[in-house]
C-alpha cells in the first residue's frame, strides 16, 4: 500500500478506533460501517462486512476504557501491545503522546499501542505497580516482557519494541 493511501486511510480512521472485550472496532473508510477486528486475528487482513473494502490495520493509539477491555486486549492480541500508562496532568505524558501516534502509524499491523489513563483506571496501574508516569510496558502473549519509563522520541520507542519482540 502506498504512503499516500496509508496516510489517507489513517486520516479517515483517526479517532474512529475503539476496543471492546472481543476486538478492535474500526470504521470502514469506504462505507462508514463498523467492523470488529478480533484480537486473536490482529496482524491479518480484514475486509468490511458491509462493502468488502480491505480495512486498514489499527494505526493510532487506542484508549482502554475499562479494566476488562485492557485485560482482554493484553491476553488475546496476536500482536505485541505497547501500553502507555499516563495521566492528563502529566507534562512528559503530553510530550510522549505525539511520538506514540507516529509509532502507531508507522507500524500498523505489527503491534498495537494502548493508552491507560491512570486516573481513570487506577486498579490497572496498581496491578502493574506503576509508580511513575509516563511508563511504557510491552506485552506479548498476555505477559509483560519489558518496560521503560519517561518520554522518548518515536525512533527510541520503535527500537525498544523491535529489540524486545
Backbone as a printed PyTorch tensor [residue, N CA C, xyz], in Angstrom:
tensor([[[  0.8620,  -1.1750,   0.0000],
         [  0.0000,   0.0000,   0.0000],
         [  0.9040,   1.2320,   0.0000]],

        [[  0.6340,   2.1820,  -0.8850],
         [  1.4510,   3.3690,  -0.9980],
         [  1.3260,   4.2820,   0.2100]],

        [[  2.3330,   5.1310,   0.3900],
         [  2.3630,   6.0330,   1.5410],
         [  1.1660,   6.9780,   1.5600]],

        [[  0.8180,   7.5440,   0.4020],
         [ -0.3190,   8.4690,   0.3630],
         [ -1.6260,   7.7710,   0.7290]],

        [[ -1.7980,   6.5530,   0.2500],
         [ -3.0260,   5.8230,   0.5770],
         [ -3.0690,   5.5070,   2.0750]],

        [[ -1.9300,   5.0900,   2.6540],
         [ -1.8840,   4.8110,   4.0910],
         [ -2.2030,   6.0630,   4.8890]],

        [[ -1.6420,   7.2070,   4.4680],
         [ -1.9140,   8.4590,   5.1710],
         [ -3.3920,   8.8250,   5.0630]],

        [[ -3.9860,   8.6370,   3.8800],
         [ -5.4030,   8.9250,   3.6890],
         [ -6.2580,   8.0230,   4.5740]],

        [[ -5.9340,   6.7310,   4.5920],
         [ -6.6870,   5.7990,   5.4270],
         [ -6.5210,   6.1410,   6.8950]],

        [[ -5.3140,   6.5550,   7.2790],
         [ -5.0820,   6.9350,   8.6730],
         [ -5.9550,   8.1350,   9.0490]],

        [[ -5.9990,   9.1340,   8.1720],
         [ -6.8120,  10.3110,   8.4590],
         [ -8.2970,   9.9600,   8.5310]],

        [[ -8.7360,   9.0680,   7.6640],
         [-10.1380,   8.6800,   7.6560],
         [-10.5250,   7.8860,   8.9010]],

        [[ -9.5930,   7.0800,   9.4070],
         [ -9.9170,   6.2440,  10.5580],
         [ -9.5370,   6.8900,  11.8750]],

        [[ -8.8620,   8.0180,  11.8290],
         [ -8.4170,   8.6780,  13.0420],
         [ -9.5950,   8.9080,  14.0000]],

        [[ -9.4020,   8.5820,  15.2410],
         [-10.4150,   8.7360,  16.2860],
         [-11.6570,   7.8870,  16.0380]],

        [[-11.5600,   6.8920,  15.1850],
         [-12.6840,   6.0060,  14.9370],
         [-12.4030,   4.6140,  15.4630]],

        [[-11.3210,   4.4330,  16.2040],
         [-10.9760,   3.1410,  16.7630],
         [-11.4070,   3.0770,  18.2130]],

        [[-12.0120,   1.9820,  18.5660],
         [-12.3100,   1.6970,  19.9630],
         [-11.9960,   0.2280,  20.1790]],

        [[-12.0200,  -0.1890,  21.4210],
         [-11.8530,  -1.6010,  21.7190],
         [-13.0130,  -2.0490,  22.5950]],

        [[-13.2980,  -3.3240,  22.5160],
         [-14.2570,  -3.9200,  23.4290],
         [-13.6570,  -5.2490,  23.8660]],

        [[-14.4380,  -6.0870,  24.4840],
         [-13.8810,  -7.3210,  25.0170],
         [-13.5810,  -8.3630,  23.9500]],

        [[-14.0030,  -8.1270,  22.7040],
         [-13.7440,  -9.1040,  21.6410],
         [-12.7600,  -8.6350,  20.5810]],

        [[-12.5300,  -7.3170,  20.4600],
         [-11.6100,  -6.8690,  19.4250],
         [-11.5630,  -5.3600,  19.2820]],

        [[-10.8250,  -4.9400,  18.2670],
         [-10.7140,  -3.5240,  17.9170],
         [-11.8580,  -3.2130,  16.9650]],

        [[-12.6130,  -2.1730,  17.2650],
         [-13.7450,  -1.7860,  16.4270],
         [-13.2940,  -0.6000,  15.5860]],

        [[-13.4150,  -0.7700,  14.2740],
         [-12.9070,   0.2270,  13.3250],
         [-14.0280,   0.6140,  12.3600]],

        [[-13.9950,   1.8520,  11.9100],
         [-14.9610,   2.3360,  10.9270],
         [-14.3640,   2.1600,   9.5290]],

        [[-15.1440,   1.5940,   8.6370],
         [-14.7050,   1.4130,   7.2520],
         [-14.5400,   2.7800,   6.5920]],

        [[-13.3790,   3.0440,   5.9840],
         [-13.1830,   4.3430,   5.3370],
         [-14.0310,   4.5210,   4.0760]],

        [[-14.5590,   3.4230,   3.5340],
         [-15.3450,   3.4950,   2.3000],
         [-16.8270,   3.7400,   2.5790]],

        [[-17.4320,   2.9130,   3.4520],
         [-18.8850,   2.9830,   3.6340],
         [-19.3040,   3.4650,   5.0200]],

        [[-18.3540,   3.5840,   5.9480],
         [-18.6860,   4.0310,   7.2960],
         [-19.2060,   2.9420,   8.2090]],

        [[-19.2580,   1.6980,   7.7160],
         [-19.7160,   0.5780,   8.5430],
         [-18.7230,   0.2680,   9.6480]],

        [[-19.2480,  -0.1790,  10.7850],
         [-18.3980,  -0.5290,  11.9180],
         [-18.0380,  -2.0110,  11.8130]],

        [[-16.7590,  -2.3270,  12.0350],
         [-16.2490,  -3.6860,  11.9250],
         [-15.3890,  -4.0080,  13.1330]],

        [[-15.4500,  -5.2440,  13.5790],
         [-14.6370,  -5.6770,  14.7080],
         [-13.4850,  -6.5470,  14.1870]],

        [[-12.2660,  -6.1500,  14.5390],
         [-11.0870,  -6.9260,  14.2090],
         [-10.7550,  -7.7540,  15.4520]],

        [[-10.9950,  -9.0520,  15.3790],
         [-10.8020,  -9.9170,  16.5390],
         [ -9.3450,  -9.8620,  17.0120]],

        [[ -9.1680,  -9.7790,  18.3180],
         [ -7.8180,  -9.6870,  18.8870],
         [ -6.9040, -10.8060,  18.4020]],

        [[ -7.4230, -12.0230,  18.3860],
         [ -6.5720, -13.1580,  18.0410],
         [ -6.2670, -13.2620,  16.5490]],

        [[ -6.8130, -12.3360,  15.7430],
         [ -6.5070, -12.3090,  14.3150],
         [ -5.7920, -11.0240,  13.8930]],

        [[ -5.4530, -10.1660,  14.8630],
         [ -4.7420,  -8.9300,  14.5150],
         [ -3.4360,  -9.2980,  13.8140]],

        [[ -3.0740,  -8.5030,  12.8350],
         [ -1.9020,  -8.8010,  12.0260],
         [ -2.3000,  -9.4420,  10.6980]],

        [[ -3.5400,  -9.9300,  10.6060],
         [ -4.0680, -10.4890,   9.3620],
         [ -4.8170,  -9.3990,   8.5970]],

        [[ -5.2320,  -9.7260,   7.3720],
         [ -6.0400,  -8.7980,   6.5740],
         [ -7.5070,  -8.9430,   6.9610]],

        [[ -8.2280,  -7.8280,   6.9380],
         [ -9.6630,  -7.8160,   7.2250],
         [-10.3720,  -7.0670,   6.1140]],

        [[-11.6130,  -7.4510,   5.8660],
         [-12.4690,  -6.7520,   4.9040],
         [-13.7300,  -6.3080,   5.6200]],

        [[-14.2700,  -5.1820,   5.1680],
         [-15.5170,  -4.6680,   5.7200],
         [-16.6330,  -5.6790,   5.4750]],

        [[-17.4100,  -5.9360,   6.5050],
         [-18.5210,  -6.8630,   6.3800],
         [-19.6410,  -6.3400,   5.5030]],

        [[-19.6700,  -5.0400,   5.2870],
         [-20.7560,  -4.4250,   4.5100],
         [-20.3670,  -4.2600,   3.0350]],

        [[-19.2100,  -3.6300,   2.7630],
         [-18.8480,  -3.3130,   1.3720],
         [-17.6460,  -4.1050,   0.8510]],

        [[-17.0420,  -4.9180,   1.7000],
         [-15.9070,  -5.7810,   1.3380],
         [-14.6070,  -5.0380,   1.0570]],

        [[-14.5340,  -3.7600,   1.3870],
         [-13.3000,  -2.9920,   1.2370],
         [-12.2710,  -3.5130,   2.2340]],

        [[-11.0120,  -3.6040,   1.8000],
         [ -9.9560,  -4.0100,   2.7330],
         [ -9.8180,  -2.9360,   3.8090]],

        [[ -9.8040,  -3.3700,   5.0480],
         [ -9.7060,  -2.4350,   6.1730],
         [ -8.2520,  -2.2310,   6.5600]],

        [[ -7.8930,  -0.9960,   6.8800],
         [ -6.5200,  -0.7460,   7.3220],
         [ -6.3330,  -1.2990,   8.7300]],

        [[ -5.1150,  -1.7360,   9.0600],
         [ -4.8720,  -2.1770,  10.4320],
         [ -4.9200,  -0.9760,  11.3820]],

        [[ -5.1430,  -1.2140,  12.6600],
         [ -5.1520,  -0.0970,  13.6180],
         [ -3.8440,   0.6830,  13.5230]],

        [[ -3.9690,   2.0000,  13.3470],
         [ -2.7800,   2.8170,  13.1020],
         [ -2.7050,   4.0380,  14.0090]],

        [[ -3.3120,   3.9450,  15.1640],
         [ -3.2410,   5.0230,  16.1400],
         [ -3.3840,   4.4150,  17.5310]],

        [[ -2.9220,   5.1110,  18.5450],
         [ -3.1210,   4.6000,  19.9100],
         [ -4.6040,   4.4750,  20.2340]],

        [[ -4.9390,   3.4530,  21.0090],
         [ -6.3230,   3.1710,  21.3730],
         [ -6.4470,   3.2840,  22.8830]],

        [[ -7.4510,   3.9960,  23.3400],
         [ -7.6740,   4.2020,  24.7730],
         [ -8.4270,   3.0190,  25.3750]],

        [[ -7.8680,   2.4050,  26.4200],
         [ -8.5900,   1.3690,  27.1760],
         [ -9.5250,   2.0960,  28.1380]],

        [[-10.8120,   1.7970,  28.0580],
         [-11.7960,   2.4980,  28.8760],
         [-12.2140,   1.7250,  30.1190]],

        [[-11.8460,   0.4490,  30.1780],
         [-12.2080,  -0.3480,  31.3480],
         [-11.1340,  -1.3960,  31.6080]],

        [[-11.1490,  -1.9130,  32.8200],
         [-10.1900,  -2.9520,  33.1930],
         [-10.4160,  -4.2080,  32.3500]],

        [[-11.6660,  -4.5410,  32.0770],
         [-11.9430,  -5.7490,  31.2950],
         [-11.4730,  -5.5980,  29.8430]],

        [[-11.6440,  -4.4140,  29.2480],
         [-11.1130,  -4.1840,  27.8950],
         [ -9.5990,  -4.3530,  27.8920]],

        [[ -8.9500,  -3.7480,  28.8760],
         [ -7.4970,  -3.8520,  28.9720],
         [ -7.0690,  -5.3160,  29.0930]],

        [[ -7.7040,  -6.0520,  29.9850],
         [ -7.3370,  -7.4480,  30.2130],
         [ -7.4980,  -8.2890,  28.9520]],

        [[ -8.5820,  -8.0690,  28.2140],
         [ -8.8270,  -8.8580,  27.0060],
         [ -7.8140,  -8.5580,  25.9080]],

        [[ -7.4810,  -7.3010,  25.7060],
         [ -6.5330,  -6.9910,  24.6370],
         [ -5.1470,  -7.5260,  24.9710]],

        [[ -4.7530,  -7.4520,  26.2250],
         [ -3.4400,  -7.9690,  26.6300],
         [ -3.4100,  -9.4880,  26.4920]],

        [[ -4.4630, -10.1500,  26.9200],
         [ -4.4970, -11.6100,  26.9210],
         [ -4.6380, -12.2140,  25.5250]],

        [[ -5.3680, -11.5490,  24.6280],
         [ -5.7450, -12.2000,  23.3720],
         [ -5.0920, -11.6450,  22.1180]],

        [[ -4.4300, -10.4950,  22.1870],
         [ -3.8740,  -9.8880,  20.9680],
         [ -2.8230, -10.7840,  20.3280]],

        [[ -2.9420, -10.9730,  19.0290],
         [ -1.9920, -11.7820,  18.2790],
         [ -0.7070, -11.0060,  17.9700]],

        [[ -0.7030,  -9.7290,  18.2440],
         [  0.4790,  -8.8870,  18.0410],
         [  0.9210,  -8.3290,  19.3960]],

        [[  2.1320,  -7.8190,  19.4430],
         [  2.6180,  -7.1950,  20.6750],
         [  1.7810,  -5.9500,  20.9790]],

        [[  1.6280,  -5.6540,  22.2640],
         [  0.8520,  -4.4910,  22.6930],
         [  1.7450,  -3.6160,  23.5650]],

        [[  1.9460,  -2.3830,  23.1390],
         [  2.6820,  -1.4080,  23.9290],
         [  1.6590,  -0.5820,  24.6940]],

        [[  1.7550,  -0.6120,  26.0240],
         [  0.8100,   0.1150,  26.8590],
         [  1.4790,   1.3710,  27.3870]],

        [[  0.8170,   2.4960,  27.1790],
         [  1.2680,   3.7900,  27.6890],
         [  0.4350,   4.1130,  28.9230]],

        [[  1.0580,   4.0160,  30.1040],
         [  0.4040,   4.4410,  31.3380],
         [  0.6570,   5.9380,  31.4690]],

        [[ -0.4000,   6.7230,  31.5570],
         [ -0.2860,   8.1840,  31.5170],
         [ -1.3800,   8.8110,  32.3700]],

        [[ -1.3060,  10.1340,  32.5030],
         [ -2.3570,  10.9140,  33.1700],
         [ -2.4490,  12.2760,  32.4920]],

        [[ -3.6330,  12.8810,  32.4700],
         [ -3.8290,  14.1490,  31.7690],
         [ -3.0140,  15.3150,  32.3340]],

        [[ -2.6580,  15.2790,  33.6080],
         [ -1.9230,  16.3680,  34.2310],
         [ -0.4100,  16.2520,  34.0290]],

        [[  0.0570,  15.1680,  33.4540],
         [  1.4930,  14.8560,  33.3410],
         [  2.1070,  15.5060,  32.1010]],

        [[  3.0220,  16.4560,  32.3030],
         [  3.6980,  17.1340,  31.1930],
         [  4.4610,  16.1870,  30.2790]],

        [[  5.3390,  15.3110,  30.8170],
         [  6.0500,  14.3690,  29.9430],
         [  5.1040,  13.4330,  29.1810]],

        [[  3.9670,  13.0930,  29.7850],
         [  2.9750,  12.2540,  29.0910],
         [  2.4470,  12.9740,  27.8560]],

        [[  2.2240,  14.2690,  27.9810],
         [  1.7420,  15.0700,  26.8460],
         [  2.8050,  15.1430,  25.7500]],

        [[  4.0810,  15.1810,  26.1460],
         [  5.1650,  15.2020,  25.1540],
         [  5.2810,  13.8510,  24.4420]],

        [[  5.0000,  12.7730,  25.1580],
         [  5.1120,  11.4280,  24.5960],
         [  3.9790,  11.1060,  23.6220]],

        [[  2.8050,  11.6570,  23.8400],
         [  1.6130,  11.3090,  23.0440],
         [  1.8210,  11.4220,  21.5310]],

        [[  2.3480,  12.5380,  20.9970],
         [  2.5090,  12.6030,  19.5360],
         [  3.5590,  11.6250,  19.0070]],

        [[  4.5150,  11.2710,  19.8390],
         [  5.5250,  10.2850,  19.4250],
         [  4.8870,   8.8990,  19.2910]],

        [[  3.9610,   8.5930,  20.1860],
         [  3.2590,   7.3120,  20.1030],
         [  2.3500,   7.2530,  18.8830]],

        [[  1.7700,   8.3850,  18.5130],
         [  0.9510,   8.4480,  17.2950],
         [  1.8160,   8.0970,  16.0890]],

        [[  3.0270,   8.6300,  16.0280],
         [  3.9480,   8.3290,  14.9220],
         [  4.2840,   6.8420,  14.8810]],

        [[  4.6140,   6.2700,  16.0290],
         [  4.9940,   4.8580,  16.0920],
         [  3.8190,   3.9710,  15.6840]],

        [[  2.6220,   4.3000,  16.1310],
         [  1.4370,   3.5150,  15.7750],
         [  1.1810,   3.5670,  14.2750]],

        [[  1.3190,   4.7310,  13.6680],
         [  1.0580,   4.8860,  12.2330],
         [  2.0990,   4.1620,  11.3920]],

        [[  3.3500,   4.2130,  11.8200],
         [  4.4290,   3.6090,  11.0330],
         [  4.4230,   2.0890,  11.0840]],

        [[  3.9040,   1.5080,  12.1280],
         [  3.9760,   0.0540,  12.2920],
         [  2.6030,  -0.5900,  12.3810]],

        [[  1.6220,   0.0140,  11.7450],
         [  0.2610,  -0.5230,  11.7740],
         [  0.2570,  -1.9770,  11.3300]],

        [[ -0.3870,  -2.8110,  12.1220],
         [ -0.4660,  -4.2280,  11.8040],
         [  0.6090,  -5.0680,  12.4520]],

        [[  1.6590,  -4.4230,  12.9540],
         [  2.7550,  -5.1630,  13.5850],
         [  2.6380,  -5.1720,  15.1030]],

        [[  2.0650,  -4.1160,  15.6530],
         [  1.7970,  -4.0450,  17.0800],
         [  0.7180,  -3.0070,  17.3220]],

        [[  0.1690,  -3.0200,  18.5260],
         [ -0.8460,  -2.0470,  18.9320],
         [ -0.2820,  -1.1700,  20.0270]],

        [[ -0.7780,   0.0430,  20.0930],
         [ -0.4590,   0.9260,  21.2140],
         [ -1.7660,   1.2110,  21.9360]],

        [[ -1.7850,   0.8940,  23.2210],
         [ -2.9610,   1.0820,  24.0550],
         [ -2.6030,   2.0650,  25.1540]],

        [[ -3.4630,   3.0460,  25.3550],
         [ -3.2460,   4.0610,  26.3810],
         [ -4.1190,   3.7490,  27.5950]],

        [[ -3.5100,   3.8020,  28.7820],
         [ -4.2280,   3.5900,  30.0300],
         [ -4.0730,   4.8520,  30.8780]],

        [[ -5.1750,   5.5730,  31.0490],
         [ -5.1830,   6.7550,  31.8930],
         [ -5.2140,   6.2660,  33.3450]],

        [[ -4.1390,   6.5140,  34.0770],
         [ -4.0280,   6.0020,  35.4480],
         [ -5.0250,   6.6570,  36.4030]],

        [[ -5.5730,   7.8050,  36.0000],
         [ -6.6110,   8.4480,  36.8070],
         [ -7.9500,   7.7210,  36.6450]],

        [[ -8.2260,   7.2510,  35.4370],
         [ -9.4850,   6.5620,  35.1510],
         [ -9.4460,   5.0790,  35.5040]],

        [[ -8.2680,   4.4710,  35.3940],
         [ -8.1190,   3.0360,  35.6660],
         [ -7.0070,   2.7910,  36.6990]],

        [[ -7.1750,   3.3120,  37.9170],
         [ -6.1120,   3.1580,  38.9170],
         [ -5.8510,   1.7000,  39.2910]],

        [[ -6.8730,   0.8380,  39.1890],
         [ -6.6840,  -0.5630,  39.5400],
         [ -5.7010,  -1.2540,  38.5890]],

        [[ -5.7110,  -0.8680,  37.3180],
         [ -4.7590,  -1.4350,  36.3510],
         [ -3.3530,  -0.9380,  36.6800]],

        [[ -3.2230,   0.3410,  36.9540],
         [ -1.9110,   0.9030,  37.3090],
         [ -1.3620,   0.2490,  38.5770]],

        [[ -2.2090,   0.0330,  39.5550],
         [ -1.7750,  -0.6100,  40.7940],
         [ -1.3480,  -2.0490,  40.5520]],

        [[ -2.1060,  -2.7660,  39.7560],
         [ -1.7880,  -4.1700,  39.4700],
         [ -0.4120,  -4.3100,  38.8300]],

        [[ -0.0490,  -3.3500,  37.9890],
         [  1.2490,  -3.4090,  37.3160],
         [  2.3070,  -2.5540,  38.0200]],

        [[  2.0070,  -2.1440,  39.2230],
         [  2.9420,  -1.3950,  40.0720],
         [  3.5460,  -0.1880,  39.3560]],

        [[  2.6540,   0.5950,  38.7420],
         [  3.0810,   1.8060,  38.0570],
         [  3.2770,   2.8750,  39.1210]],

        [[  4.5350,   3.2830,  39.3180],
         [  4.8350,   4.2750,  40.3540],
         [  5.2560,   5.6130,  39.7650]],

        [[  5.5490,   5.6460,  38.4750],
         [  5.9340,   6.8860,  37.8000],
         [  5.4040,   6.8300,  36.3710]],

        [[  4.9900,   7.9750,  35.8760],
         [  4.4940,   8.0450,  34.5070],
         [  5.2380,   9.1560,  33.7710]],

        [[  5.3190,   9.0880,  32.4620],
         [  4.8010,   8.0400,  31.6080],
         [  5.6170,   6.7470,  31.7570]],

        [[  4.9190,   5.6370,  31.5980],
         [  5.5470,   4.3280,  31.6360],
         [  5.0560,   3.5460,  30.4330]],

        [[  5.9880,   3.0080,  29.6640],
         [  5.6540,   2.1560,  28.5260],
         [  5.9350,   0.7140,  28.9380]],

        [[  4.9260,  -0.1380,  28.8270],
         [  5.0710,  -1.5550,  29.1390],
         [  4.7050,  -2.3510,  27.8880]],

        [[  5.5720,  -3.2780,  27.5210],
         [  5.3490,  -4.0770,  26.3190],
         [  4.8450,  -5.4610,  26.7240]],

        [[  3.7260,  -5.8680,  26.1210],
         [  3.1080,  -7.1540,  26.4200],
         [  3.1350,  -8.0350,  25.1830]],

        [[  3.3940,  -9.3000,  25.4100],
         [  3.3860, -10.2940,  24.3290],
         [  2.7830, -11.5730,  24.8930]],

        [[  1.8130, -12.1410,  24.2120],
         [  1.1720, -13.3860,  24.6550],
         [  0.6540, -13.2990,  26.0830]],

        [[  0.0900, -12.1550,  26.4390],
         [ -0.5310, -11.9860,  27.7390],
         [  0.3940, -11.6500,  28.8880]],

        [[  1.6750, -11.5280,  28.6050],
         [  2.6430, -11.2620,  29.6800],
         [  3.4440, -10.0050,  29.3890]],

        [[  3.7800,  -9.2840,  30.4540],
         [  4.6590,  -8.1310,  30.2960],
         [  6.0700,  -8.6400,  30.0440]],

        [[  6.7070,  -8.1340,  28.9790],
         [  8.0550,  -8.5950,  28.6370],
         [  9.1130,  -7.5220,  28.8420]],

        [[  8.7000,  -6.2510,  28.9110],
         [  9.6700,  -5.1700,  29.1360],
         [  8.9180,  -3.9110,  29.5040]],

        [[  9.6310,  -2.9900,  30.1380],
         [  9.0470,  -1.6830,  30.4390],
         [ 10.1380,  -0.6340,  30.3890]],

        [[  9.6880,   0.5970,  30.1670],
         [ 10.5980,   1.7300,  30.0500],
         [  9.8430,   2.9670,  30.5290]],

        [[ 10.4740,   3.7530,  31.3780],
         [  9.7920,   4.9530,  31.8640],
         [ 10.3770,   6.1990,  31.2130]],

        [[  9.5660,   7.2410,  31.2080],
         [  9.9970,   8.5240,  30.6660],
         [  9.5790,   8.7340,  29.2260]],

        [[  9.5590,  10.0100,  28.8340],
         [  9.2130,  10.3870,  27.4610],
         [ 10.4040,  10.1260,  26.5540]],

        [[ 10.1220,   9.6630,  25.3330],
         [ 11.1550,   9.3350,  24.3580],
         [ 10.6720,   9.7130,  22.9580]],

        [[ 11.6190,   9.9300,  22.0430],
         [ 11.2060,  10.1800,  20.6550],
         [ 10.7340,   8.8810,  19.9910]],

        [[ 10.0180,   9.0230,  18.8990],
         [  9.4520,   7.8730,  18.1910],
         [ 10.5090,   6.8310,  17.8350]],

        [[ 11.6610,   7.2600,  17.3690],
         [ 12.7100,   6.3050,  16.9750],
         [ 13.1500,   5.4420,  18.1560]],

        [[ 13.2740,   6.0140,  19.3300],
         [ 13.6780,   5.2600,  20.5180],
         [ 12.5770,   4.2860,  20.9450]],

        [[ 11.3350,   4.6900,  20.8000],
         [ 10.2120,   3.8010,  21.1420],
         [ 10.1880,   2.6100,  20.1890]],

        [[ 10.3600,   2.8720,  18.9020],
         [ 10.4060,   1.7950,  17.9090],
         [ 11.5350,   0.8140,  18.2180]],

        [[ 12.7200,   1.3390,  18.5250],
         [ 13.8580,   0.4740,  18.8730],
         [ 13.5370,  -0.4030,  20.0800]],

        [[ 12.9400,   0.2060,  21.1060],
         [ 12.5620,  -0.5230,  22.3110],
         [ 11.6480,  -1.7040,  21.9630]],

        [[ 10.6410,  -1.4490,  21.1340],
         [  9.7100,  -2.5110,  20.7410],
         [ 10.4250,  -3.5700,  19.9060]],

        [[ 11.1330,  -3.1450,  18.8830],
         [ 11.7740,  -4.0830,  17.9610],
         [ 12.8310,  -4.9370,  18.6510]],

        [[ 13.5900,  -4.3620,  19.5640],
         [ 14.6100,  -5.1290,  20.2780],
         [ 13.9910,  -6.1270,  21.2480]],

        [[ 12.8050,  -5.8250,  21.7300],
         [ 12.1670,  -6.6880,  22.7240],
         [ 11.3880,  -7.8280,  22.0720]],

        [[ 10.7020,  -7.5340,  20.9610],
         [  9.9060,  -8.5910,  20.3360],
         [ 10.7400,  -9.2840,  19.2800]]])
